Amino acid sequence: MRNDTMGIIYTGERDQQLRELTIHRAVAAVPLCGRYRLIDFPLSSMVNSGIRNVGVIMQRNYHSLMDHLGSGKEWDLHGKRNGLVILPPFTTNDNVGMYQGFLDALRSNLNYIRRSKQKYVVITDTHMLFTTRFDDMVTSHEASGADITLLYTRDQGLKRESSGRYLDIDENQNVVGLEVDPSTPRFNATYMEAFCMEREKLAELVDTAVSRGQYHLTRDVLMHAIYSKTMKVRGFECESKAWNLDSVQAYFDCNMDLLDPETRKALFPADRPILTKLRDEMPARYFPAASVKNSLIADGCVIEGTVENCILFRGVHVEKGAVLRNSIVMQDGQIGAGAELNNCILDKQTTVRNGSRLIAPKSYPIVIGKNMTV
């Protein structure tokens, strides 16, 4: 456990990659696995690592995220001295409310970084889904004497053509190469856009970079530091399963993966629980004619029809004769009698009329936006 480390979670970019799912919310607030939000995973990993001072930098569509986080009580981050710090964008002569990049977002919150007392800082984005031991990462960073330590994975399922950041790691865990959005990735390690370093060094790095007109950490700072050898950059391998939620298809596939008990067990380690906002509901109710196979059913659901290979969030009602297969139905969805769904993603408060049929191929699931009736 590291009580000498603070955390920063950046939620500001990549909100257009998930299309309808992020029209009304930030990527960090996207629901997952029946009852969670994406931000629950990095936030819980930090809390489970002993980090008690966590700042969440927001940019667009952050109201649902603020509602979810609240005071930080569910994560035990509502103390008097440290705790959860919400950092929404603000307008000044230099900042019009939209950050130009990760470094610009950090510069706008330098006062928070500088007034914190911890020696180290762990920073992560939110479009990657994983759990890891940030305390082990900081311990490795401290022992190595590196200026910055980058979290990476060798999971080949995260590699993308013309997208992503990839690292060349030598036998001593030094980062000796970096490529950004290559048409064909040459390096086997995928940078997970999470890193740690000393807090005071971060403040100095951000201030210097932005004063030179640099706004992107990977392209403008890390690339130069690695190839010019002006900074000692090391890697720390994340050995757990990870997903890159950079498209609707990736989001759909991730949820379907989590129907497998062993995969779910890897993402939800018993010794480091994933915490989330509580919503007290009655247990799920199954009528005599209901049939449910290989599905995750959250509390508050009412099942009268057939559900196979699906994830149903809290409060979903599946009426008599309805058949759901390979689908995700978010909170308070209403599936009418006799309706048929296959390979669909339904956002919150969606209503499917009686007898409707929504059937798509697995490679291109149908997405229905929030509060829609079909």
Contacts in CASP RR format, 6 or more apart in sequence:
PFRMAT RR
TARGET T0000
AUTHOR 0000-0000-0000
METHOD contacts of the structure
MODEL  1
MRNDTMGIIYTGERDQQLRELTIHRAVAAVPLCGRYRLIDFPLSSMVNSG
IRNVGVIMQRNYHSLMDHLGSGKEWDLHGKRNGLVILPPFTTNDNVGMYQ
GFLDALRSNLNYIRRSKQKYVVITDTHMLFTTRFDDMVTSHEASGADITL
LYTRDQGLKRESSGRYLDIDENQNVVGLEVDPSTPRFNATYMEAFCMERE
KLAELVDTAVSRGQYHLTRDVLMHAIYSKTMKVRGFECESKAWNLDSVQA
YFDCNMDLLDPETRKALFPADRPILTKLRDEMPARYFPAASVKNSLIADG
CVIEGTVENCILFRGVHVEKGAVLRNSIVMQDGQIGAGAELNNCILDKQT
TVRNGSRLIAPKSYPIVIGKNMTV
1 49 0 8 1.000
1 50 0 8 1.000
1 135 0 8 1.000
2 49 0 8 1.000
2 50 0 8 1.000
2 51 0 8 1.000
2 120 0 8 1.000
2 134 0 8 1.000
2 135 0 8 1.000
2 138 0 8 1.000
2 139 0 8 1.000
3 50 0 8 1.000
3 52 0 8 1.000
3 118 0 8 1.000
4 118 0 8 1.000
4 119 0 8 1.000
4 120 0 8 1.000
5 49 0 8 1.000
5 50 0 8 1.000
5 51 0 8 1.000
5 118 0 8 1.000
5 119 0 8 1.000
5 120 0 8 1.000
5 121 0 8 1.000
5 122 0 8 1.000
5 134 0 8 1.000
5 135 0 8 1.000
5 138 0 8 1.000
5 196 0 8 1.000
6 51 0 8 1.000
6 53 0 8 1.000
6 54 0 8 1.000
6 55 0 8 1.000
6 82 0 8 1.000
6 116 0 8 1.000
6 118 0 8 1.000
6 120 0 8 1.000
6 121 0 8 1.000
6 122 0 8 1.000
6 199 0 8 1.000
7 46 0 8 1.000
7 51 0 8 1.000
7 53 0 8 1.000
7 54 0 8 1.000
7 55 0 8 1.000
7 121 0 8 1.000
7 122 0 8 1.000
7 123 0 8 1.000
8 54 0 8 1.000
8 55 0 8 1.000
8 56 0 8 1.000
8 57 0 8 1.000
8 106 0 8 1.000
8 109 0 8 1.000
8 113 0 8 1.000
8 121 0 8 1.000
8 122 0 8 1.000
8 123 0 8 1.000
8 124 0 8 1.000
9 28 0 8 1.000
9 39 0 8 1.000
9 42 0 8 1.000
9 43 0 8 1.000
9 46 0 8 1.000
9 54 0 8 1.000
9 55 0 8 1.000
9 56 0 8 1.000
9 57 0 8 1.000
9 123 0 8 1.000
9 124 0 8 1.000
9 125 0 8 1.000
9 126 0 8 1.000
10 57 0 8 1.000
10 102 0 8 1.000
10 105 0 8 1.000
10 123 0 8 1.000
10 124 0 8 1.000
10 125 0 8 1.000
10 126 0 8 1.000
11 26 0 8 1.000
11 27 0 8 1.000
11 28 0 8 1.000
11 29 0 8 1.000
11 39 0 8 1.000
11 56 0 8 1.000
11 57 0 8 1.000
11 58 0 8 1.000
11 59 0 8 1.000
11 62 0 8 1.000
11 65 0 8 1.000
11 126 0 8 1.000
12 26 0 8 1.000
12 27 0 8 1.000
12 28 0 8 1.000
12 57 0 8 1.000
12 58 0 8 1.000
12 59 0 8 1.000
12 60 0 8 1.000
12 99 0 8 1.000
12 105 0 8 1.000
13 59 0 8 1.000
13 101 0 8 1.000
13 102 0 8 1.000
13 125 0 8 1.000
14 27 0 8 1.000
14 125 0 8 1.000
14 127 0 8 1.000
14 246 0 8 1.000
15 22 0 8 1.000
15 26 0 8 1.000
15 27 0 8 1.000
15 60 0 8 1.000
15 61 0 8 1.000
16 22 0 8 1.000
17 27 0 8 1.000
17 127 0 8 1.000
17 245 0 8 1.000
17 246 0 8 1.000
17 247 0 8 1.000
18 27 0 8 1.000
18 30 0 8 1.000
18 245 0 8 1.000
18 247 0 8 1.000
18 248 0 8 1.000
18 251 0 8 1.000
19 248 0 8 1.000
19 367 0 8 1.000
20 248 0 8 1.000
20 347 0 8 1.000
20 367 0 8 1.000
20 368 0 8 1.000
20 369 0 8 1.000
20 370 0 8 1.000
21 30 0 8 1.000
21 248 0 8 1.000
21 251 0 8 1.000
21 345 0 8 1.000
21 347 0 8 1.000
21 367 0 8 1.000
21 369 0 8 1.000
22 30 0 8 1.000
22 61 0 8 1.000
23 61 0 8 1.000
23 369 0 8 1.000
23 370 0 8 1.000
24 61 0 8 1.000
24 64 0 8 1.000
24 370 0 8 1.000
25 61 0 8 1.000
25 64 0 8 1.000
25 65 0 8 1.000
26 58 0 8 1.000
26 59 0 8 1.000
26 60 0 8 1.000
26 61 0 8 1.000
26 62 0 8 1.000
26 64 0 8 1.000
26 65 0 8 1.000
26 126 0 8 1.000
27 38 0 8 1.000
27 126 0 8 1.000
27 127 0 8 1.000
27 245 0 8 1.000
28 37 0 8 1.000
28 38 0 8 1.000
28 39 0 8 1.000
28 56 0 8 1.000
28 65 0 8 1.000
28 126 0 8 1.000
29 37 0 8 1.000
29 38 0 8 1.000
29 39 0 8 1.000
29 61 0 8 1.000
29 62 0 8 1.000
29 64 0 8 1.000
29 65 0 8 1.000
29 68 0 8 1.000
30 37 0 8 1.000
30 38 0 8 1.000
30 245 0 8 1.000
30 251 0 8 1.000
31 37 0 8 1.000
31 313 0 8 1.000
31 330 0 8 1.000
31 331 0 8 1.000
31 348 0 8 1.000
32 38 0 8 1.000
32 129 0 8 1.000
32 254 0 8 1.000
32 255 0 8 1.000
32 258 0 8 1.000
33 255 0 8 1.000
33 258 0 8 1.000
33 264 0 8 1.000
33 267 0 8 1.000
33 296 0 8 1.000
33 311 0 8 1.000
34 296 0 8 1.000
34 298 0 8 1.000
34 311 0 8 1.000
34 312 0 8 1.000
34 313 0 8 1.000
34 314 0 8 1.000
35 276 0 8 1.000
35 279 0 8 1.000
35 298 0 8 1.000
35 299 0 8 1.000
35 313 0 8 1.000
35 314 0 8 1.000
36 274 0 8 1.000
36 276 0 8 1.000
37 65 0 8 1.000
37 68 0 8 1.000
37 276 0 8 1.000
37 277 0 8 1.000
38 126 0 8 1.000
38 127 0 8 1.000
38 129 0 8 1.000
38 245 0 8 1.000
39 56 0 8 1.000
39 65 0 8 1.000
39 68 0 8 1.000
39 69 0 8 1.000
39 126 0 8 1.000
40 274 0 8 1.000
40 275 0 8 1.000
40 276 0 8 1.000
41 129 0 8 1.000
41 130 0 8 1.000
41 131 0 8 1.000
41 267 0 8 1.000
41 274 0 8 1.000
42 124 0 8 1.000
42 126 0 8 1.000
42 194 0 8 1.000
43 54 0 8 1.000
43 56 0 8 1.000
43 75 0 8 1.000
43 275 0 8 1.000
44 75 0 8 1.000
44 131 0 8 1.000
44 272 0 8 1.000
44 273 0 8 1.000
44 274 0 8 1.000
44 275 0 8 1.000
45 130 0 8 1.000
45 131 0 8 1.000
45 132 0 8 1.000
45 133 0 8 1.000
45 134 0 8 1.000
45 272 0 8 1.000
46 54 0 8 1.000
46 122 0 8 1.000
46 134 0 8 1.000
47 54 0 8 1.000
47 75 0 8 1.000
47 76 0 8 1.000
47 77 0 8 1.000
47 275 0 8 1.000
48 133 0 8 1.000
48 272 0 8 1.000
48 273 0 8 1.000
49 122 0 8 1.000
49 133 0 8 1.000
49 134 0 8 1.000
49 135 0 8 1.000
49 136 0 8 1.000
49 138 0 8 1.000
50 135 0 8 1.000
51 122 0 8 1.000
51 134 0 8 1.000
52 77 0 8 1.000
52 79 0 8 1.000
52 82 0 8 1.000
52 83 0 8 1.000
53 82 0 8 1.000
53 83 0 8 1.000
53 85 0 8 1.000
53 116 0 8 1.000
53 117 0 8 1.000
53 118 0 8 1.000
54 75 0 8 1.000
54 77 0 8 1.000
54 83 0 8 1.000
54 84 0 8 1.000
54 85 0 8 1.000
55 84 0 8 1.000
55 85 0 8 1.000
55 86 0 8 1.000
55 87 0 8 1.000
55 112 0 8 1.000
56 65 0 8 1.000
56 69 0 8 1.000
56 84 0 8 1.000
56 85 0 8 1.000
56 86 0 8 1.000
56 87 0 8 1.000
57 87 0 8 1.000
57 105 0 8 1.000
57 106 0 8 1.000
57 109 0 8 1.000
58 65 0 8 1.000
58 66 0 8 1.000
58 86 0 8 1.000
58 87 0 8 1.000
58 88 0 8 1.000
58 89 0 8 1.000
59 89 0 8 1.000
59 97 0 8 1.000
59 98 0 8 1.000
59 99 0 8 1.000
59 105 0 8 1.000
60 98 0 8 1.000
62 88 0 8 1.000
66 86 0 8 1.000
66 88 0 8 1.000
68 277 0 8 1.000
69 84 0 8 1.000
69 86 0 8 1.000
69 277 0 8 1.000
70 84 0 8 1.000
70 277 0 8 1.000
71 77 0 8 1.000
71 78 0 8 1.000
71 84 0 8 1.000
72 78 0 8 1.000
72 83 0 8 1.000
72 84 0 8 1.000
74 275 0 8 1.000
74 276 0 8 1.000
74 277 0 8 1.000
74 278 0 8 1.000
75 84 0 8 1.000
75 275 0 8 1.000
77 83 0 8 1.000
77 84 0 8 1.000
78 84 0 8 1.000
85 112 0 8 1.000
87 109 0 8 1.000
87 112 0 8 1.000
89 95 0 8 1.000
89 97 0 8 1.000
89 98 0 8 1.000
89 99 0 8 1.000
89 108 0 8 1.000
90 97 0 8 1.000
90 108 0 8 1.000
91 97 0 8 1.000
95 104 0 8 1.000
95 108 0 8 1.000
99 105 0 8 1.000
99 108 0 8 1.000
99 215 0 8 1.000
100 215 0 8 1.000
101 215 0 8 1.000
101 216 0 8 1.000
102 125 0 8 1.000
102 215 0 8 1.000
102 216 0 8 1.000
102 217 0 8 1.000
102 218 0 8 1.000
103 206 0 8 1.000
103 209 0 8 1.000
103 210 0 8 1.000
103 214 0 8 1.000
103 215 0 8 1.000
103 216 0 8 1.000
103 217 0 8 1.000
103 220 0 8 1.000
103 221 0 8 1.000
104 210 0 8 1.000
104 215 0 8 1.000
106 113 0 8 1.000
106 123 0 8 1.000
106 202 0 8 1.000
106 206 0 8 1.000
107 206 0 8 1.000
107 207 0 8 1.000
107 210 0 8 1.000
110 203 0 8 1.000
110 206 0 8 1.000
110 207 0 8 1.000
113 121 0 8 1.000
113 199 0 8 1.000
113 202 0 8 1.000
113 203 0 8 1.000
113 206 0 8 1.000
114 203 0 8 1.000
116 199 0 8 1.000
118 199 0 8 1.000
119 198 0 8 1.000
119 199 0 8 1.000
120 138 0 8 1.000
120 141 0 8 1.000
120 142 0 8 1.000
120 196 0 8 1.000
120 197 0 8 1.000
120 198 0 8 1.000
120 199 0 8 1.000
121 196 0 8 1.000
121 197 0 8 1.000
121 198 0 8 1.000
121 199 0 8 1.000
121 202 0 8 1.000
122 134 0 8 1.000
122 137 0 8 1.000
122 138 0 8 1.000
122 194 0 8 1.000
122 195 0 8 1.000
122 196 0 8 1.000
123 194 0 8 1.000
123 195 0 8 1.000
123 196 0 8 1.000
123 202 0 8 1.000
124 151 0 8 1.000
124 192 0 8 1.000
124 193 0 8 1.000
124 194 0 8 1.000
124 195 0 8 1.000
125 193 0 8 1.000
125 194 0 8 1.000
127 193 0 8 1.000
127 244 0 8 1.000
127 245 0 8 1.000
127 246 0 8 1.000
128 192 0 8 1.000
128 193 0 8 1.000
128 194 0 8 1.000
128 242 0 8 1.000
128 243 0 8 1.000
128 244 0 8 1.000
128 245 0 8 1.000
129 242 0 8 1.000
129 243 0 8 1.000
129 244 0 8 1.000
129 245 0 8 1.000
129 254 0 8 1.000
129 267 0 8 1.000
130 153 0 8 1.000
130 192 0 8 1.000
130 238 0 8 1.000
130 240 0 8 1.000
130 241 0 8 1.000
130 242 0 8 1.000
130 243 0 8 1.000
130 267 0 8 1.000
131 240 0 8 1.000
131 267 0 8 1.000
131 268 0 8 1.000
131 269 0 8 1.000
131 272 0 8 1.000
131 274 0 8 1.000
132 151 0 8 1.000
132 194 0 8 1.000
132 238 0 8 1.000
132 240 0 8 1.000
133 272 0 8 1.000
134 196 0 8 1.000
136 236 0 8 1.000
137 149 0 8 1.000
137 151 0 8 1.000
137 196 0 8 1.000
137 236 0 8 1.000
138 196 0 8 1.000
140 149 0 8 1.000
140 234 0 8 1.000
140 236 0 8 1.000
141 148 0 8 1.000
141 149 0 8 1.000
141 196 0 8 1.000
141 197 0 8 1.000
141 234 0 8 1.000
141 236 0 8 1.000
144 173 0 8 1.000
144 232 0 8 1.000
144 234 0 8 1.000
145 232 0 8 1.000
146 197 0 8 1.000
146 232 0 8 1.000
146 233 0 8 1.000
146 234 0 8 1.000
147 197 0 8 1.000
147 201 0 8 1.000
147 225 0 8 1.000
147 231 0 8 1.000
147 232 0 8 1.000
147 233 0 8 1.000
148 195 0 8 1.000
148 196 0 8 1.000
148 197 0 8 1.000
148 201 0 8 1.000
148 222 0 8 1.000
148 225 0 8 1.000
148 231 0 8 1.000
148 232 0 8 1.000
148 233 0 8 1.000
148 234 0 8 1.000
149 195 0 8 1.000
149 196 0 8 1.000
149 197 0 8 1.000
149 233 0 8 1.000
149 234 0 8 1.000
149 235 0 8 1.000
149 236 0 8 1.000
150 167 0 8 1.000
150 175 0 8 1.000
150 191 0 8 1.000
150 192 0 8 1.000
150 194 0 8 1.000
150 195 0 8 1.000
150 222 0 8 1.000
150 233 0 8 1.000
150 234 0 8 1.000
150 235 0 8 1.000
150 236 0 8 1.000
151 191 0 8 1.000
151 192 0 8 1.000
151 193 0 8 1.000
151 194 0 8 1.000
151 195 0 8 1.000
151 235 0 8 1.000
151 236 0 8 1.000
151 238 0 8 1.000
152 167 0 8 1.000
152 169 0 8 1.000
152 189 0 8 1.000
152 190 0 8 1.000
152 191 0 8 1.000
152 192 0 8 1.000
152 235 0 8 1.000
152 236 0 8 1.000
152 237 0 8 1.000
152 238 0 8 1.000
153 189 0 8 1.000
153 190 0 8 1.000
153 192 0 8 1.000
153 237 0 8 1.000
153 238 0 8 1.000
153 239 0 8 1.000
153 242 0 8 1.000
154 188 0 8 1.000
154 189 0 8 1.000
154 190 0 8 1.000
154 237 0 8 1.000
155 190 0 8 1.000
155 241 0 8 1.000
155 242 0 8 1.000
156 188 0 8 1.000
158 190 0 8 1.000
158 242 0 8 1.000
158 243 0 8 1.000
158 244 0 8 1.000
159 166 0 8 1.000
159 185 0 8 1.000
159 190 0 8 1.000
160 185 0 8 1.000
160 244 0 8 1.000
160 246 0 8 1.000
161 183 0 8 1.000
161 184 0 8 1.000
161 185 0 8 1.000
162 181 0 8 1.000
162 182 0 8 1.000
162 183 0 8 1.000
163 181 0 8 1.000
163 246 0 8 1.000
164 180 0 8 1.000
164 181 0 8 1.000
164 182 0 8 1.000
164 185 0 8 1.000
164 190 0 8 1.000
164 191 0 8 1.000
164 244 0 8 1.000
165 178 0 8 1.000
165 179 0 8 1.000
165 180 0 8 1.000
165 181 0 8 1.000
165 190 0 8 1.000
165 191 0 8 1.000
165 193 0 8 1.000
165 218 0 8 1.000
166 178 0 8 1.000
166 179 0 8 1.000
166 182 0 8 1.000
166 185 0 8 1.000
166 186 0 8 1.000
166 187 0 8 1.000
166 188 0 8 1.000
166 189 0 8 1.000
166 190 0 8 1.000
166 191 0 8 1.000
167 175 0 8 1.000
167 177 0 8 1.000
167 178 0 8 1.000
167 187 0 8 1.000
167 189 0 8 1.000
167 190 0 8 1.000
167 191 0 8 1.000
167 235 0 8 1.000
168 175 0 8 1.000
168 176 0 8 1.000
168 177 0 8 1.000
168 178 0 8 1.000
168 186 0 8 1.000
168 187 0 8 1.000
168 189 0 8 1.000
169 175 0 8 1.000
169 176 0 8 1.000
169 187 0 8 1.000
169 189 0 8 1.000
169 235 0 8 1.000
170 176 0 8 1.000
173 234 0 8 1.000
173 235 0 8 1.000
173 236 0 8 1.000
174 232 0 8 1.000
174 233 0 8 1.000
174 234 0 8 1.000
174 235 0 8 1.000
175 226 0 8 1.000
175 233 0 8 1.000
175 234 0 8 1.000
175 235 0 8 1.000
176 226 0 8 1.000
177 187 0 8 1.000
177 226 0 8 1.000
177 227 0 8 1.000
178 187 0 8 1.000
178 191 0 8 1.000
178 218 0 8 1.000
178 222 0 8 1.000
178 223 0 8 1.000
178 226 0 8 1.000
178 227 0 8 1.000
179 185 0 8 1.000
179 186 0 8 1.000
179 187 0 8 1.000
180 218 0 8 1.000
180 219 0 8 1.000
180 223 0 8 1.000
189 237 0 8 1.000
190 244 0 8 1.000
191 218 0 8 1.000
192 238 0 8 1.000
192 242 0 8 1.000
193 218 0 8 1.000
197 205 0 8 1.000
205 221 0 8 1.000
209 215 0 8 1.000
209 217 0 8 1.000
209 220 0 8 1.000
209 221 0 8 1.000
214 220 0 8 1.000
214 221 0 8 1.000
222 233 0 8 1.000
224 230 0 8 1.000
225 231 0 8 1.000
225 233 0 8 1.000
226 233 0 8 1.000
240 266 0 8 1.000
240 267 0 8 1.000
240 269 0 8 1.000
241 263 0 8 1.000
241 266 0 8 1.000
241 267 0 8 1.000
243 250 0 8 1.000
243 253 0 8 1.000
243 254 0 8 1.000
243 257 0 8 1.000
244 250 0 8 1.000
245 251 0 8 1.000
245 254 0 8 1.000
248 345 0 8 1.000
248 365 0 8 1.000
248 367 0 8 1.000
249 363 0 8 1.000
249 364 0 8 1.000
249 365 0 8 1.000
251 345 0 8 1.000
252 328 0 8 1.000
252 343 0 8 1.000
252 345 0 8 1.000
252 365 0 8 1.000
255 311 0 8 1.000
255 328 0 8 1.000
256 309 0 8 1.000
256 326 0 8 1.000
257 263 0 8 1.000
258 264 0 8 1.000
258 267 0 8 1.000
258 296 0 8 1.000
258 311 0 8 1.000
259 294 0 8 1.000
259 295 0 8 1.000
259 296 0 8 1.000
259 309 0 8 1.000
259 311 0 8 1.000
267 274 0 8 1.000
268 274 0 8 1.000
279 299 0 8 1.000
279 314 0 8 1.000
281 298 0 8 1.000
281 299 0 8 1.000
281 300 0 8 1.000
281 314 0 8 1.000
281 315 0 8 1.000
282 299 0 8 1.000
282 300 0 8 1.000
283 299 0 8 1.000
283 300 0 8 1.000
284 297 0 8 1.000
284 298 0 8 1.000
284 299 0 8 1.000
284 300 0 8 1.000
284 301 0 8 1.000
284 302 0 8 1.000
284 303 0 8 1.000
285 300 0 8 1.000
285 301 0 8 1.000
285 302 0 8 1.000
285 303 0 8 1.000
286 292 0 8 1.000
286 303 0 8 1.000
287 302 0 8 1.000
287 303 0 8 1.000
287 304 0 8 1.000
287 305 0 8 1.000
287 320 0 8 1.000
289 304 0 8 1.000
289 305 0 8 1.000
289 320 0 8 1.000
289 321 0 8 1.000
290 303 0 8 1.000
290 304 0 8 1.000
290 305 0 8 1.000
290 306 0 8 1.000
290 307 0 8 1.000
290 318 0 8 1.000
291 305 0 8 1.000
291 306 0 8 1.000
291 307 0 8 1.000
291 308 0 8 1.000
292 303 0 8 1.000
292 306 0 8 1.000
292 307 0 8 1.000
292 308 0 8 1.000
293 307 0 8 1.000
293 308 0 8 1.000
293 309 0 8 1.000
294 308 0 8 1.000
294 309 0 8 1.000
295 307 0 8 1.000
295 308 0 8 1.000
295 309 0 8 1.000
295 310 0 8 1.000
295 311 0 8 1.000
295 312 0 8 1.000
296 310 0 8 1.000
296 311 0 8 1.000
296 312 0 8 1.000
297 303 0 8 1.000
297 307 0 8 1.000
297 312 0 8 1.000
298 312 0 8 1.000
298 313 0 8 1.000
298 314 0 8 1.000
298 315 0 8 1.000
298 316 0 8 1.000
299 314 0 8 1.000
299 315 0 8 1.000
300 314 0 8 1.000
300 315 0 8 1.000
300 316 0 8 1.000
301 312 0 8 1.000
301 314 0 8 1.000
301 315 0 8 1.000
301 316 0 8 1.000
301 317 0 8 1.000
301 318 0 8 1.000
302 315 0 8 1.000
302 316 0 8 1.000
302 317 0 8 1.000
302 318 0 8 1.000
303 312 0 8 1.000
303 318 0 8 1.000
304 317 0 8 1.000
304 318 0 8 1.000
304 319 0 8 1.000
304 320 0 8 1.000
304 321 0 8 1.000
304 322 0 8 1.000
305 318 0 8 1.000
305 319 0 8 1.000
305 320 0 8 1.000
305 321 0 8 1.000
305 322 0 8 1.000
305 323 0 8 1.000
305 324 0 8 1.000
306 321 0 8 1.000
306 322 0 8 1.000
306 323 0 8 1.000
306 324 0 8 1.000
307 318 0 8 1.000
307 324 0 8 1.000
308 324 0 8 1.000
308 325 0 8 1.000
308 326 0 8 1.000
309 325 0 8 1.000
309 326 0 8 1.000
310 324 0 8 1.000
310 325 0 8 1.000
310 326 0 8 1.000
310 327 0 8 1.000
310 328 0 8 1.000
310 329 0 8 1.000
311 327 0 8 1.000
311 328 0 8 1.000
311 329 0 8 1.000
312 318 0 8 1.000
312 324 0 8 1.000
312 329 0 8 1.000
313 329 0 8 1.000
313 330 0 8 1.000
313 331 0 8 1.000
313 332 0 8 1.000
313 333 0 8 1.000
313 348 0 8 1.000
314 331 0 8 1.000
314 332 0 8 1.000
315 331 0 8 1.000
315 332 0 8 1.000
315 333 0 8 1.000
316 329 0 8 1.000
316 330 0 8 1.000
316 331 0 8 1.000
316 332 0 8 1.000
316 333 0 8 1.000
316 334 0 8 1.000
316 335 0 8 1.000
317 333 0 8 1.000
317 334 0 8 1.000
317 335 0 8 1.000
318 324 0 8 1.000
318 335 0 8 1.000
318 336 0 8 1.000
319 334 0 8 1.000
319 335 0 8 1.000
319 336 0 8 1.000
319 337 0 8 1.000
319 338 0 8 1.000
319 339 0 8 1.000
319 354 0 8 1.000
320 337 0 8 1.000
320 338 0 8 1.000
321 337 0 8 1.000
321 338 0 8 1.000
321 339 0 8 1.000
322 335 0 8 1.000
322 336 0 8 1.000
322 337 0 8 1.000
322 338 0 8 1.000
322 339 0 8 1.000
322 340 0 8 1.000
322 341 0 8 1.000
322 352 0 8 1.000
323 338 0 8 1.000
323 339 0 8 1.000
323 340 0 8 1.000
323 341 0 8 1.000
324 335 0 8 1.000
324 340 0 8 1.000
324 341 0 8 1.000
324 342 0 8 1.000
325 341 0 8 1.000
325 342 0 8 1.000
325 343 0 8 1.000
326 342 0 8 1.000
326 343 0 8 1.000
326 362 0 8 1.000
327 341 0 8 1.000
327 342 0 8 1.000
327 343 0 8 1.000
327 344 0 8 1.000
327 345 0 8 1.000
327 346 0 8 1.000
327 365 0 8 1.000
328 344 0 8 1.000
328 345 0 8 1.000
328 346 0 8 1.000
329 335 0 8 1.000
329 341 0 8 1.000
329 344 0 8 1.000
329 346 0 8 1.000
329 350 0 8 1.000
330 346 0 8 1.000
330 347 0 8 1.000
330 348 0 8 1.000
330 350 0 8 1.000
331 348 0 8 1.000
331 349 0 8 1.000
332 348 0 8 1.000
332 349 0 8 1.000
333 346 0 8 1.000
333 348 0 8 1.000
333 349 0 8 1.000
333 350 0 8 1.000
333 351 0 8 1.000
334 350 0 8 1.000
334 351 0 8 1.000
334 352 0 8 1.000
335 341 0 8 1.000
335 352 0 8 1.000
336 351 0 8 1.000
336 352 0 8 1.000
336 353 0 8 1.000
336 354 0 8 1.000
336 355 0 8 1.000
336 356 0 8 1.000
337 354 0 8 1.000
337 355 0 8 1.000
338 354 0 8 1.000
338 355 0 8 1.000
339 352 0 8 1.000
339 353 0 8 1.000
339 354 0 8 1.000
339 355 0 8 1.000
339 356 0 8 1.000
339 357 0 8 1.000
339 358 0 8 1.000
340 355 0 8 1.000
340 356 0 8 1.000
340 357 0 8 1.000
340 358 0 8 1.000
340 359 0 8 1.000
341 352 0 8 1.000
341 358 0 8 1.000
341 359 0 8 1.000
342 358 0 8 1.000
342 359 0 8 1.000
342 360 0 8 1.000
343 359 0 8 1.000
343 360 0 8 1.000
343 361 0 8 1.000
343 362 0 8 1.000
343 365 0 8 1.000
343 366 0 8 1.000
344 358 0 8 1.000
344 360 0 8 1.000
344 365 0 8 1.000
344 366 0 8 1.000
344 367 0 8 1.000
344 368 0 8 1.000
345 365 0 8 1.000
345 366 0 8 1.000
345 367 0 8 1.000
345 368 0 8 1.000
346 352 0 8 1.000
346 368 0 8 1.000
346 369 0 8 1.000
347 367 0 8 1.000
347 368 0 8 1.000
347 369 0 8 1.000
347 370 0 8 1.000
347 371 0 8 1.000
347 372 0 8 1.000
348 370 0 8 1.000
348 371 0 8 1.000
349 370 0 8 1.000
349 371 0 8 1.000
350 368 0 8 1.000
350 369 0 8 1.000
350 370 0 8 1.000
350 371 0 8 1.000
350 372 0 8 1.000
350 373 0 8 1.000
350 374 0 8 1.000
351 372 0 8 1.000
351 373 0 8 1.000
351 374 0 8 1.000
352 358 0 8 1.000
352 373 0 8 1.000
352 374 0 8 1.000
353 373 0 8 1.000
353 374 0 8 1.000
356 374 0 8 1.000
358 366 0 8 1.000
358 368 0 8 1.000
358 374 0 8 1.000
360 366 0 8 1.000
368 374 0 8 1.000
END
